[in-house]
Amino acid sequence: EMIREDVYQVFDRMVEQVPAGSNGVIFTPWLNGERTPVDDHKTRGGFFNLSLHHNRPDLIRAVFEGVALNSRWLLRYVEKFIGRPFPAINMIGGGANSDIWCQIHADALNRPIRQVQDPLKANTRGAAILAGFALGATTFKEAAKRIEIQQEFTPNSANRELYNRLFDTFLAIYKQNQEIYAWLNG
């Protein structure tokens, strides 16, 4: 079967129709284990709290939110390591082309998300910045000033409590199923 060229835009439209929290469905994105922030190759992903009342848009939104919640899990450790919270996070890559993906990340991470201009070209720009730094032609501080931001998404405070509870549940799913994953995938 052919995949539609506009599949990501279709997903975005579907996700926009589902309320935050995916009508109670939680997706854990550990399809081949988890490496960061835990090194657990035996854990696996899945949909939790799924019922016959859920539909495709609920599941797609749950995937978007599950990836964002996993990013929040990692963000805790990164910010602890650097000793400060990030005031905002730049979003790059294909997902950064999605406004709803950026908003979900802003809400789940409780940080402004800055959608970088031409997010698919971030690797090329990054390589050029590193080359400029290595040659002494620029500094990281100067290079950061040149990053063009297309749009900024601020966390929706109405979703804060929901995403805090979802995050706690997300971590509990991992912790409470760790032994089961180890047994099934040992």
URGIBEL-V48376 format. One line per field, one symbol per residue. psi: psi as a letter, one per 40 degrees, with the letter a starting at -180 (. if undefined). burial: 1 if it has 24 or more other ideal C-beta (glycine too) atoms within 12 Angstrom, else 0. Layout:
psi->???
burial->???
This chain:
psi->hhhidfddddddddddehiheffehhhhfgdfahdheiggeeiiiihifhieeiaddddddddddddddddddddddddddeeiihdihhhiaddeehddddddddddefihhhhihgeeedddddddddddddeeeiidddddeehhhdihhihhddeddddddddddddddddeeddddddde.
burial->000000000011011001011111111111000100000100111111000000001111111111111111111000000000000111110011111111111111111111110010010010001000000000000000001010001111001001100110111011001100100000
